[in-house]
Amino acid sequence: MGKAIKVRNELHDSIEMVGLVQTLKDIADNKFFTLMGQKDQFKRFGESFTDFFRLLSFAHVEHPLIHNEHPKVGIIVVTIEGSFLAQFNNSIIRLALQEKEKHEQFEFIGVGDKCVEKLAKHTPNLKTFLEMEKHGLYETAMAIKQYIVGEVMAGNMGKVVICHSWPKSFDTQKFRANRLLPCDEILAQQSQFIDEFSNVIEESEPTQIVEFLANLWITSRIYEILTDTTIASAAAQSSFLEDRVDEMRKQTEKVRMRYRKARKGDIDKSLRETFTARMMTMKD
């Protein structure tokens, strides 16, 4: 039963591979739902932070993090260092390349090694933040914040845009380009604050308050975006692996049918050989 044994080994390998890919899909599913469960903290922080910011009037304060006319734009590109995410990362990179066409002066900033090769063609001395999941999302967010704030304060750039993915749902991921700096969008809502809060006492220098709050807001926003991209990548991985599992299961069924056919063929061949040997023995 030589042929059947070969096909049986192929069947066992196929079954094991289906189980392995299914396990990877389950891990991606768990990652997605775990991180989605943690997202409420960003919403609560954002609401509280904006409410607090509206209590203070900084319209008269000039600060590079709030108002900036420098022509150079920093474009942060967030990619994920995972398997089965080539199409996912390419969509983010394409969005970043479209964004650069809107600006005469720009500088790419790469997050994750999947974007380095393509972005380095446009920004030779590319600043990168690699191995995000190894170092931690918050730690990476802090490092990015320190770099872009340092560049803005040093007068090397004015506006900062971040290109990333956003998990609209488990089955749908959107790709966005959002502005991080200058963060005057927060101040645009100041006219809405309630009259009784208009005389809030500012015990510190307004410039110091602005810088502290802007740094806090930028860090939180980057952390949220890194989390969003990680969630979206988990959903993209799961979707890709689900398609592969379905294909592999269909292929496994085909191998199973080949095994049954091969086993039947080997049995028939064995019976014919036995019958032929018996007939030859009787003639002798």
N, C-alpha and C positions, 0 to 999 in steps of 0.2 A: 504493500500500500504506500509506495514511495511518493506518488504525486499527491495523494490526500494529506500525507504528513506535511509536505511543503506548504500546501494551501492552509492547513490547520494552523501552522506556525504564523502564517501571514494573518490569519483571522485573529489569533491571540494578540498579536502586535497591534492590530487595528483596534481591538476592544480596549486594550490598555491605553492607546493614544486618545481615544474618545474620553476615557475616564480622566486622563491628565488634563485635556483641554477643558472639560467640564469643571474640574477643580479650579483651574485658572479663572474661568468665568464666574464661579461662585465667589472667589476672592474679590474680583472686580465688583460684583454686586454688593458684597458686604462693605467694601470701601466706599462705594457710592452712598449707600443708605446711612452708614455711620457718619460720614462727613455732612450729609444733608441734614441730619439730626442736630448737628452743631451750628448750623447756619443762623439760627434765631439770635444768637449772641451778637452777630454783626448788626442785625436790624435794631435790636434794643440799644446797642451802643450808638448807632448812627442817629437815632431819634433823640436820645439824651444829649449827645454831643451838639447836635444842631440847635436844640432848645437852649443849651447853655451859651452857645456862640451868639445867639440872637439877643441875649441880654446885654451884650457889650457893643459899644459903638466904636468901630475902627475906621470909619470912612476917612478920617483925617490922617490916618497912619500910613506912611509910605514904607513899604517893606518888600524886598525882592520876591518873597514867597507869596505875597498877596497881589502886587501889581508889578508887571515886568514886561518890558517892550523889547528885550533882547531878541534878535532875529533867529538865533539858532535853536532848533527844537530837538530835544532828546526823545527818541522813540524806543520804549522798552518792549521787547518781544518775549513773551512768556511761552516756552515750549516745555513739554514733559518728557522725562527720560525713561520712558517705558516701552515695552514691546507692543507690537501691533498698532502703533500710533503714527505711522508715516503720513497717512492722509490727513489725520487730525492736526499734526504739527505743520504740515504743508499749507493747510488752510490759514493758520495763524500767520505764517511767514508771508503768504500772498497778501493778506490784509495789511501787514506792515509795509510791504513794498508799494502797495497802493497809497498808503498814508504818506510815505516819503515824497511822492509826486506832488503833494500839496504844499511842500515847503522848499524854499531855495537852499536853506542851510539846515542840515540835520546831522544827527549822530545816533547810530543804532546802539542799543544796550541789550545784550543777550542774556536771557535766563534759560538755562538748560543747554546741554551740548548739541542738541538737535538743530539749533539755529546757527551755530557758529560758522560753519563753512559757507553758507549762503549770505550771511550778513557781513562777513569779513570782506567780501568783494566790494561792499559799499562803504564800510568803515574799517580801514586797515588796522588801526589800533583799537580793536573792539573790546570794550569792557564787558566782562562776562561774570555771571554768577552760576556756577555749576553745582551738580549734585544737591539739588534743592531738598529732596526728601531725606537724604543722608544728614544734612546739616539742620534740617527742620524748616518748616514754612515760616514761622515767626522770625527765626534767626535770619533767614534769607530776606524777608521783608525789611528787617532792620538794616541789613547791609545795603540793600538797594536804596532805602530812604537816606541813609547817611551819604551815599555817593551822589544822588541827584540833588539833595539839599546842598551838599558841599559845592557841586558844580554851579548851581544857581547863585549861591552866596558869593562865589568867586568870580561871577560875571562871565562864566564860560557858556552858559545857555540860559534861556528864559522860560520857554514852555516845555513841558514834559507830557508825552502821550504814552499810554500803555495799551498794547495789543494783546488780547487774551481771549479765552473762550468762556462762555457763560452757559450753565446748564439750565436751559428753559424747562426741560423735563428729562425723564430717563431716556426717552427715544430721540430727543431733539437737543442739539447743542448749537448755540449761536456764537458768532465771532464778532468781537467788539473792539473799537478803538476809543478809549476814554481819556479825558484830560485829567492829569494829576496836579500839575502846576501851570501857572499860578492858581491858587485856590480861592480866588475872589468870588467863585460861585456861592460859597457859603455865606459871604457877606451880603449877597444880593437880597437875602431874605430879612435883613435887619429892619427894614421899614415896617415889617409885620409884627414886631414885638409889642407887647402890651404896655400901655402908658405907665402903669405903676412901676415897671422895671426900668424906666428910662433914666433914673438917677442912681444906677448901680455904682457903688464906690469902687474905683480902680486903685487898689493899694500898691500895685506894681506899675512899672512903666508900660504903656500900651505896646511899645515895640517888643518888649520881652514877652508879654502875654501872647501877642500875635505869633511870635516865633515858637513858643512852647506849644500853643494850640495847633498851629500848622504842622509841626513835626508829629504831634500825636495823631492828627487826622490823616496825614499821609501814610504813616506806618500802618494804621488800622485799615486804610483803603487798599494798600498794597497787599496786606495779609489776606484781606477778603478776596481780592482778585486772584491771588495764588491758590487760595482754597477753592474758588469757583473753577479755575482751570483744572485743578486736580480732580474735582468732582466730575467735571465734564469729560475728562480723559478716562476716568473709571467707567463712565457710561458708554463712551466710544469703544473702549476695550471690550466691555461686556457684549455690546452689539456685534462687534466683529467676531468674537469668539462664539457667540450663539450661532451665527451663520456658518462658521467653520464646523461646529459640532453637528449641525443639521446635515451638512455635506458629508462629513465623516461617517455619520450613522447610516446614511444612504449607501456610501461606499462599503461600509461594513456588511450591510445586508447583501450586497452583491458578492462580496468575498464569501459570506456564509453560504450563499447559493452555489458558488463555485466549489466550496468544500464538500457540500452534499453531493454534487454531481461527480466530483473527483473520487469521493469515497465509494459511491455506487460503481463508478468505472473501475476502481481498483478491485472491488469485490467481484465484479463480473470477470475481470481479467484473471483474478486468482482462481475462480471457479473453472474458467476455460482451461487454464494451465493444469489444474488438478485433473480435470476430465481427460485432457489430452494425454497426461502422464499415465493415467489409469488405463486408457485404451492401449497405449504402447506396451504397458506391462502385460496386459491380457494377450496381446499378439505374440509376445515372447513366450 
